[in-house]
Amino acid sequence: MSALTSERYAGIAWTGEGYEVEVLDGEGRRVVEPSGWSGAQAAELIAWLRDFEGGRTPAVVLDSTNGLLDGPMTAAGLDVYRADPWLLPPRPGFGSVTAGELAEKARTAPGGLARVTAEGGTLTGRAEEYFDGVRRGEPIVAALTAAGRCFEHGRRDVPRVALTFDDGPDPVHTRQVLDILDRYGARATFFCVGHHVAALPDLVRRIAAAGHEVGNHSWSHPYLPDLTPEQLREQLDRTAEVVAKVTGEEAPTRFRPPYGALSPEVLAALEGYPTTLTMWDVDTRDWARPGPERIAATVLESAGPGSVVLMHEGAGDRAQTVQALPAIVEGLLERGLELVTVEELTAPPGTDGADGTDGPRPPAR
């Protein structure tokens, strides 16, 4: 925890249409009129906050159901704080608490907020809770894997690898990733968030038209344990619906949980839901921006036949991932590994194509 000290507090709420922003001063007065921003305007929103009233930049307050803005905002040098559920009034069935409520909580109870860092990511301060949930969920995940309802990697005797990209689409980085993949004739799987799909439908259509697979990564990239079962399923349903509407194809059948947060409670909420949990066995941790050389080295040192590689092309500064991608693709192709979608990597029916994890995975973006 890091106590918040600021003269201005910008609460940012998410809705099905975009973002709502309200800025309060230390006395609880509105500094400007509340404003609305579309999901495609994250860069413009960040610029507005950075240049706010000649540089009097407010502290930004999000809640744990919004995992889309903290990455680009911390990369831009903004002070970002997270308000957790126990500090806030109940959320609506779909959406966060209001922007005004977030700003007011920052003003009246700043010591209860967690400062989000680029190194710790969205879950800064909650890693122990995350790891505990993953550990408790391991037996259930193992059973789902054995039943074919959870997939972590493909067969180790087939020279194929699946590159996957989370959190998009992004107006800049997704185009760059697609251009690189097209240059090499490689296919990949994009686990998209519904919030961005609705804002950038043309990019999703381009992904699908190029032969890549589109998966479900929730609507607002929430920390799933903080949702009720109904809220969790609503996130998946709305994302599946908008992807199907945009692409004109069937709704995604694969779901990747944000951060890989599969606690027993989350798994219980997903029981019977018609989707295949899709994880990974190679984590680049590119969201932490360790440098393009390190990102490429992680893949080339760890990936082999059947691997599912986790990367990101949205919800943050993904320039390092884009810079690393040509070396990753070339290195894998030189080893005779075909780059395919997760669906193509999936083992044929009746074949044991996946196993359980060796231990809890670190929080992913």
C-alpha positions, -999 to +999 in steps of 0.1 A: +000+000+000+011+036-007-009+064+008-024+087-019-015+124-015-030+146-042-050+177-048-070+161-076-086+127-079-098+113-112-121+084-108-124+063-140-154+040-144-160+015-172-194+008-188-206-011-218-200+020-239-166+031-228-152+051-198-167+078-176-143+102-158-150+125-129-123+147-113-127+160-077-106+183-056-096+179-020-129+194-009-150+170-030-159+196-056-160+188-093-130+203-110-145+199-145-177+184-158-178+146-160-168+133-193-172+102-214-146+084-236-149+055-259-128+024-256-108+035-286-098+068-269-074+055-242-045+074-256-065+106-258-077+101-223-042+097-210-030+128-228-059+148-214-050+137-179-013+144-183-020+179-196-048+185-172-051+223-164-015+231-173+001+201-157-019+197-125-023+160-132-048+142-109-042+109-093-061+082-112-083+057-094-096+025-110-113-005-095-102-042-097-127-049-125-109-026-149-076-041-160-074-022-193-060+012-183-035+008-156-008-005-180-008+024-205-013+049-177+016+038-156+037+036-187+028+072-194+039+082-159+005+088-143+000+079-106-026+051-107-044+036-077-067+006-073-098+007-051-107-029-040-143-042-036-143-040+002-138-002+000-166+004-025-204+002-027-218-028-046-212-027-084-240-029-109-245-062-128-223-050-156-199-021-152-179-007-123-190+016-096-194+052-108-164+075-115-176+099-088-176+071-062-141+061-071-128+097-069-146+103-036-131+071-021-097+084-030-104+117-014-119+103+018-099+071+024-066+074+005-047+051+028-069+022+017-059+023-019-032+003-035-007+021-058-003+002-091+032-001-103+046-011-137+065-039-121+037-053-100+010-048-126-027-045-119-026-069-090+001-049-071-004-058-034-026-088-040-001-114-053-003-135-022-041-138-025-037-146-062-012-174-056-034-188-029-063-190-052-043-206-080-029-232-056-064-241-043-077-244-078-050-267-090-068-300-084-099-287-102-078-275-131-061-309-133-094-326-135-107-302-162-075-308-182-079-345-180-115-341-192-104-319-221-120-287-207-087-270-199-058-267-224-023-257-215-001-271-243-004-295-272+013-327-281+051-327-276+057-349-306+041-326-332+064-297-344+038-269-339+037-238-316+008-215-309+016-178-303-011-160-284-018-123-279-040-110-251-058-078-242-064-064-277-073-052-301-051-021-299-052+007-325-014+007-330+002-026-318-024-050-332-018-037-367+020-041-363+016-077-349-007-086-378+018-072-404+046-092-389+026-125-388+015-119-424+051-114-435+060-149-423+027-166-431+022-174-394-011-179-377-018-170-341-047-167-315-058-134-302-076-134-268-096-102-271-114-081-245-150-072-254-145-036-244-118-032-272-137-054-297-167-031-295-145+000-299-123-014-327-144-038-348-124-034-380-093-047-364-111-078-351-124-084-386-089-081-400-077-107-374-103-131-384-100-125-422-062-133-419-070-168-406-061-161-370-083-174-341-102-150-319-107-161-282-126-146-253-106-127-227-136-112-208-150-077-213-131-054-190-101-076-179-113-079-143-097-098-115-122-126-117-124-135-079-139-101-073-169-108-095-201-126-086-208-157-107-235-137-125-211-109-133-184-133-144-207-150-169-220-117-181-185-107-190-180-138-211-215-137-227-212-101-238-177-106-252-188-137-271-218-119-285-198-089-298-171-110-313-196-131-332-214-100-343-182-083-356-167-113-373-199-129-386-186-162-373-195-184-344-188-171-309-154-180-295-153-213-277-120-206-259-117-185-228-085-172-212-090-159-177-073-125-171-042-130-150-048-168-152-068-163-120-085-197-115-095-200-079-120-227-069-147-200-066-140-188-102-140-224-115-173-231-097-188-201-114-176-214-148-189-250-142-211-260-171-202-229-191-197-239-228-161-229-232-126-244-230-102-228-206-070-220-225-039-213-206-002-214-216+031-230-208+055-202-219+050-168-203+071-140-217+060-116-190+062-089-217+037-068-198+066-059-174+085-045-204+118-064-197+132-054-231+126-070-266+158-091-263+146-107-231+111-113-244+125-131-275+150-150-254+123-163-230+104-177-259+133-192-277+148-207-245+115-222-233+092-230-263+092-264-280+067-286-298+032-281-285+040-249-266+014-221-261+032-188-258+016-159-238+022-124-251+002-092-252-007-067-279-032-045-260-039-026-228-004-012-224+028-002-241+035-032-262+062-018-284+088-042-269+066-072-278+063-059-314+101-054-316+107-089-303+082-107-326+103-110-358+132-127-338+107-150-321+090-160-354+123-165-372+138-185-344+109-209-341+106-214-379+144-221-381+137-250-356+111-264-380+082-254-358+050-244-375+032-214-361-005-222-358-036-213-338-045-229-305-073-247-322-049-262-348-025-271-319-052-291-301-046-328-301-070-350-320-099-365-300-089-394-278-053-382-276-037-370-244-025-336-256-022-316-223-012-321-187-014-302-155+009-274-144+040-279-123+031-251-100+013-218-097+020-195-126+029-158-119+002-133-123-002-124-160-016-093-175 
